Amino acid sequence: MITRISAKRIVTPGGVIGGFVYFENGKITYVGGESRPFDREIDAGERYVLPGLIDTHVHGARGFDFCEADVEGILAAVEHHVRHGATTLFPTVTSSDFARTFGALENLEKAMQDPRGAAIAGVHLEGPYLSLAQCGAQDKSLITPPVRGDYEKLIDRFGAIIKRWDYAPERDEGGEFCAYLKAHGILPSAGHTDAIYDDMKLARENGCRLITHFYSCTSTITRDHGFRRLGVLECGYLWDDMYIEIIADGKHLPPELLQLIFKLKPHDKILLISDALKVTGENALASSVGTTPCIIEDGVCKLLDRSAFAGSIATADRLLRTVVREAGLPLSDAVQMGATNPAALMGLNKGALAAGMDADILITDEDFVPQIIFKGGAQI
């Protein structure tokens, strides 16, 4: 059956246009102004038509943490984020011991096999091979340098679903861990790190192409006996082929800092992420990140002493609102960062309203809140 969406505001890679989006058998077949035969029509009118958004860094929702939840909890958290526009997710497993990480991956694997888990495109591991000084809200007792015996076992068993792994390059002696990830088709990402230029240069040479939540737990310029050394932030700006992800909730990065990033970094190398914690979608005033307690106020999660943020309570639609309404980014650029870029980085046939792409489509209101959602051409 051929479905046609007619609308005055369709967000395409070339800009916002009026016209039609056609899809059939789960794929987009045409986007443009030409009228073609169809079996069913949805008139979106003045509403926005966007590609489904892609969240590559998300911890949970509705009280369920992807690191701890059973299959039903995982699916409940995924459903919440899908309803807010993230039709594709990479659930995040934070730093844990080997047994808990193994168990979390088993549950996520089962969730991916359930039809309700169709939005899960793979798993994102965040740690435990991080910097102790930059571990943020993660439990310091779990942080270690790379342990070859552990990561080999996890990749041997779950290599088909692990798509990305965050680590601190300065703790990866000789770049061995990064190279191992690359060789096994897993994206290495520099995160929670105190790396300097030489560490990042080696990581880049070994396949690292992403910096985790830019400006959050990432090093900057330091001095060694008077000589300045670039940190992770400067490397992100220096190398045009290095992707960066930003927690675009308007709290972790204020609008003026978002504007600076958009001015300095090529727009095709920026990803919008939620970094949403399990308390997302609830009215709780307190929660935790693993064993670390946190409070929720001012629209963000904070450590108890309010010295730093612990994570966000954002969803994908809020990310769009923030960068468009508060930072002044054109909507087509925001959609590129929220859908097209993560699809390109993760090798997905999604993220743009164009012929041949998967029919993951949102029809939203003026504030980008999804009203009609299609996943693979099926309305959900």
Phi, psi and omega in degrees: 000132180268124177253138176238130170255123174254138183199158177267348183223085178256123184269107182249169176302336180266358181130188181268126183230164168260148180151226189222150168238121178252141173212153183205142179052039174082000183235146173286132182252337180196142173224124180162196186264357183278131177278129181230168179297149179206162178256330181219141180233141171241120180267106181275347177059236181274356181289160179278143171243120186231159167289152174303139181278160185231119180253110184268000183211099185208131188264338181158193179183167175056028180087003183245126177261131182299341180279340188238336191287153170281182186299317181296321177296318177302314182294326177294318179295317179299315182301321179298314182290325177298317180297340178257019168107348180271089181282352174223132180226154170239090183304140185260132173250117183279177183304125178213171172286172187301315185297318181290322177296317179299315180296320178297318179294323176299314180294320178294323177299316178296320179297323179293334180277347178275137179305331179288348180260020184299337181285345181280115182262354182157177185246145179246121175262127180246090183100184010268014186271067189241177175277132177297326182284343184236025185278355175062231183275001181283152185290116183298332182292345182262351185280131181216165166290168178304134179247103189304317181300324180286309185290331175295318180295317180295319181286325176301320184274320189239019183302334181287337182249340177284116184251344184203147180216122179271141181204165177265112184304328181292346179262358183260090185298123179071006181072019186297314182295314180302314180297323179295317177300311181302318181295337181255017174073024180250133182284118173279137178229134180278115183211155182048060194223146173253025184300148170253179187307313183298322178296316181290324178299315178295318179299316179297319179297331181266004172116002178288125182229017183213144173245126183288139181019079181312134182077350177253113180059042177231139185286158176230193185299132174235173178236139177235104183054040177092341182271127181282140179236131177294148173254194182296318181301313182295324177296324177299323178280325185293319187258113182292339181272000180269119175285152172228147174246145183231136174280097190266052179267359181080001180247305179301321178232115180293161184307321182292329176286322173302317179298321178296315179301314182294333178284325188263333187254134176307134186295338180277006179238019180245134177243136172269129178231157178269323190053033187289133179272174184296338181284352178302133180087003178243171180256018183292151176257353179216150179201203178205156170245101189062241179264001184265117179287153178212165177241157180243117176203157181059026177075023181206161177266134182233155169296158185302325181274003178062021181281341183198164175279152179252347182153183185245171172238029184275159170235171188299323180295325177294325179299315178298313180302319183297308187287332179276308186283323185262324182260353174076021181282137174303143184301321181297324176290321179298318178293323175302316182286331183269348184221304187294313183295312178298326177297318180296315182295320186266004175071040182254148178269058187215184167092003179207147174273093182206151181303135179095344180280155174302143182275064170262108193223139175245139166246117188240165174277190184297333180262015177069020174279122183296135176248327174227134184231131173244134175236115183058034178085350180263132179284134182236000000 
